[in-house]
Amino acid sequence: MRFGAAVLRSYESRFAIEEVVLNAGPADGEILVRIAGCGMCRTDLAVRRSAGRSPLPAVLGHEGAGVVVETGGPDTGLSAGDHVVLSFDSCGHCRNCMGAAPAYCDSFASLNLFGGRAEHAARFTDAAGGALAPRWFGQSSFAEYAMVPARNAVRVDPSLPIALLGPLGCGFLTGAGAVLNSFGVGPGDSIAVFGAGAVGLAAVMAATAAGAVTVAVDRHPERLALAERFGATPLRAAPAGLSDRIRRLTEGGTRYALDTTGSAQLINEALRSLRPTGHLGLVARLHTALPLEPGTLDRGRKISHICEGDAVPGLLIPRLIRLWQAGRFPFDQLIRVYPLADVNEAERDCEAGRVVKPVLVPEGKGR
């Protein structure tokens, strides 16, 4: 089977739209999906900054959504014609997977970031037969089609706008899941969200939906305006007095804080913003040492890393869709659609902060 995909051949090059080849149909437990839309996530773009770790050439993309074309074996639980949102890969049988924590799968890094499953390598090539890296995050969905493990797919109502739902599989799932799952935020709680990108704004929307007092911190006025629209008190990430302002807004300190930036300075501000027994969650990968200032972890405060919003995608994605249908999680307001052919423009706009969440559509005019 031949189809178009955005191929990244080197860490410095632009994406190139090429013909790629799937040399076999779905194996047992797999599904072939015609991609309707795929979100562009910061993790896709971070491949360039972690050169040498994720194998290239590759088709990236891990926020895909589309329609099942073919299933492998009788036990996928899905049928041709089903509309599905795709999420991250996991082994399904390690202790954490069996304990409803697939984001902490023993094989998460190898399956999603560093090469995928070895048995898939020969099945996915370029038009000349050259090897492409096995599936990125179980998907490689910057493409017209994707072959994915059925357990990574969440069936959704076919009346929904399937092309827009892909980001629910990672970026929006991460932010909302941190609030709803990791913290269990409820009415009257308080939370400060540091960084108002796609993950941070999803956290803001989820916190507002949960009835929390929410503060959003960012350095971009337009992102703060979005956070305010979604129910947060906006605060500019000024160099001094930030934690004092948050404590004043939250009657002595916020119960939760979520950092999406990876900035050591803002992480320390977040810790200083917490009340005693408060909890800071980190979702960004740290690329430098994190020196904690004296006193920031006193009095029962704690800090933890959160992966994929501690989500079981099959549970959280339908919940987020229900919130969206009720007008309480308006994630579609963060999306700008691009044709797949404009993948490089989408990357430039994302890196420049001109768009919160690009979604690539294989056969669309964009807007």
N, C-alpha and C positions, 0 to 999 in steps of 0.2 A: 504494500500500500504506500503510495506517494502523496505527500501533501506539503504545504508551506509552513515554515516555522522561522522564528528569529533565532539565529545561531550566533553565539559569542565565541569567537575563535581565539582571542587572546585577551589578557586582562586589560590591555590598553586600547583595543580596537572598538569600533562601533559594532552594534548588532547588524547582521546581514540577513535579509529575508532570502532563504534558500529552500530548495526542495529537499526534503528528508524522506527516509524510507523506514517503514516498519516491516520487518521481514517475516513476521508471523502474527497470527491472530491471538486473541486473549487465551492465556493459560488458565488452569483451574484457579478460581478465586480472583480473576482479573476482569476488568471491563474496559471496552473501548468507548471513549467519550468524544463526541463532536463538540469542540469548545465554542461556547457562545460569547464568553468574555473572560478575561483574566486580569486581576488586579496586579499592579506593579508595587512590590513591597521593598522597603529599604534593605531587607536581607538579600534580595536579588542583586541590588546595586552594590552591596558590601562585598560581593565576590571580587570586585576590582581591588578593594582595599586589603583583602586577605589573600593576595596573589600567591599561588602555589598550593593552597590548601584544598580548594575545590577544583576538580579536574576539568580541563577544557580540551577541545571544543565541547560546548554543551548547549542545550536548549534550556533556558531557565524558565521561571514562572511557576508559582506555587499557590496562587489564589484563583484557580480555575473553576468554572461552572459551565455546565452544558447538558447535552442530551446523550443518554446511553445509546450506542449504535449496536453493540454486540457484547455478549457476556461469555465468559469461559467457565464451563462446568455448570452444574445445576444448583450450586449452593451459594451463589453470590447474594441472594436476597433481592436482586434487581433484575429488571427486564428491559429489553430494547424499547426506547421511547420514554423511559423514566428521565425526569429532570433531576440533576444532582449538583450539589456543591461539593467541591473537593478540598480536603484538608491534608495535614502532614502524614507522613508514613510512620509506621511502628511495627514491631515484630508480632505483637498480639499474644505472645506466650511467656514473656519474662515476668518477674514478680510485679513490677510496676504496671505493666500493661494489664495483667490479670487483676490488679488492685485498682482499676479505673483511673490510672495515672499515665496514659499513653504518652504524654509530653515528656515524661521522664524515662521512656523506654531505654533499656540497656544499650540498644543499637541505634538510638536516635541520631547521633552524629554521623555514623557511617551510612545510614539509610537516607538521610535527608541532605547532608552537606558534602560528604567526602567520597561519593562514588556510587551510592545506591547498591543494588543487589547485583553481584557479579554475573548471575545467569542472564541478566538483561542486556549485557554489553553488546553481544553480537546481533541482537534483534533490532537495534536502532542505529542507523548509519546515515551519512550524507548521500547525495545522489550518486557519487562516484564509488560508494562502498566504504568510505573512510569512517573510522570509528567516531561515534559521539559518546560523551559520558552517559552512563545509565541515568535513569530518571532522577531529576532534581526534585527533592521533597516528594518523591513518589509520583510526580506529575509531568514535569517539563511542559507546562501548559501555555508558554508563549508560542502557540501553534494552533493549527486548525483542528488537530486531533491529539488526544493523549491516551496512553494505556496506563491504567492505574489499578492498584489493589482495591477490590470492592469495599473492603472495610474502611477505606479512606473517604468513601463517598457517602453523602447524606442526601437522601431523597427528599425533594421539596415539591410543593404544589405546582403543577404545570401552568397555573394561571399567573404565577409570580414573574417579574421581569428577570429572567434567568441570567441575562448578560451582566446584570449589576450585582449579583449575589456573591461572586467569587471572593471578594475581600472579607466576607464573613468567615472564610476558612482559615484566616491567619491574622491579618492586622487588626481588624475590628474584633475578632474573637479574643485576641491577646489583651487589648485594653479593657473590653467589657468583662472578660473572664476574670481579670485581676480584681476588678471591683466586686463582681457578683459571686465568684467562686473563692478566690484566694482570701479576700477580706470578708466576704459576706456582709457587705455594706447594707444597712437598713435605714428606715425612716429616723431622722434626727441625728444620724451619725455625721461626722465631718471628715472631709478628705481634701487634700491638696494634690493636684496633678501637675507635675513639672514636665513641660514640653507639650505643646498643643499641635502635634502632627496627627497622623491618622490614628495611631495607637492612643495617644493622649486624649484626643477628642472623642474617640469611642468610649474611653473611660469616663469622660465628663458626661456624655449622654447616658451611660449606664448608671452613674451615680445620681444624676438628676431623676432618672426613672425610678431609682430605689428610694428616693425621698431624702437624699443626703444634702447637707450644706457643703457646697463644692467651691473650691478656689482653683483657678487655672493660672499657671505661670508660664510665660513665654516672652521672647524678645521681639516678636513680630506683631505689630498692631493688628494686622488683618487676621492672624490666627487667634488673637485674644478676642477680637470681635466675634468670631465664630463661637468661641467658648462661651462668651456672654450670651449669644443667641441660644445656646443649648443649656443655659441655666446656671453657669458658673460666674463667680465674681472674678474678673480678670485682674491680674497683677503683672506689671512689667518686671522682667528679670533684672532688676537694677542691682548694682554691685553691693549695696549696703542696705541693711535694715529690712531685708525681705522676710526673714523668719519672724521678726517683731511684728510686721504687718499681718502676717498669717495668724499669729497667736492672738492679735487683737480681733481679727475677723471671726475667730473660732472659739472665743471665750476661754483663752488660756492655752490653746494648742489643739491641733487637729488629731483625731483618733487614727487616721490613716494618711499615708502619703505614698504616691506612686511616681517614681522617676523613670522617664522614657528617654532621657538625654545621654546618660553615661558620663555626665560632667561631675568630677569630684567636688567642685565648688558647690554645685546645686544639690548634690547628695548630702553634703554636710548641712546646707541650709534646710533641706527637708528634714533631717534628723532633729535639728534645733527647733523645727516647727511643731514637732510632735508633743502631745501631752504625755505624762507618765503612762507607761504600758502601751504607748502607741506603736504602730507597726509601719515600717517603710518597706515597700516592695520595689525591686529593680527589675526592669524588663530589657534594658539595653545591655549589650555586651561591653564589658569594661576593657579598654585597650591600654590603660596605664594603671599604676598602683593607686590604691584608694586609701590615702591617709585620713583616718578619722580623727577629728578634733576632740580634745579632752572633754568629757562630760556628755558627749552626744548619745552614748548608749547607756547612760545611767537610768536608774529608776524604772527598770522593766521595759525600756524601749528595746525593740528588736528590728532586725533587718534581714530580708530574705530575697533570693532571686526567684522570679516567676517566669516559667516557660509556657508559652501558648495559653496563657490565662488559666492554667491548671484545668483545662477544659477536656471533657469528653465531647468531641465535636457533634456527635449524634444527639446529644442532649442540649448543648448550648446554642447551636445554630438555629434549631427550631424555636428556641426561647427568644432569641434576638429577632427572628422574623416576626413572631407574635407581637413583640414590643414595637417593631417598625409598623406593623399593620394598625396598631393602636395609636400611632403618632407619637410614641415615646422614645424611639430610637431612630432618628431620621438620618441614617448613614448615607442615604442616596444624595444628600446635600453636599457631601464631601467629594463626590465622584465627578471626574471629567473623562469622557469617553474619547479614545483615539483609535483609528484603524491600526491593525497590527503593523501595517507597513510604516507607520509613523512612530515605531518603538523608540527610535533615537530622540525624537522630539519630546516624547513623553518622559524619557529619562532626564533630558536637560531641564524640562519644566519641574520635574520632581526635585532634582538636586538644587535648583534655584529657588525652591519654595513657592513657585507660581501655581502649583496645584497640590492639593492634599493627597488625593488618591487617584492616580491614573488607572483607567481600565482599558485594556487592549481588546479590540473586537476584530476577529479575523476577517470578517466580511461586513464592514460597516463604514459609514461616511464620517463617523465621529461628530463631535460638537464642541 
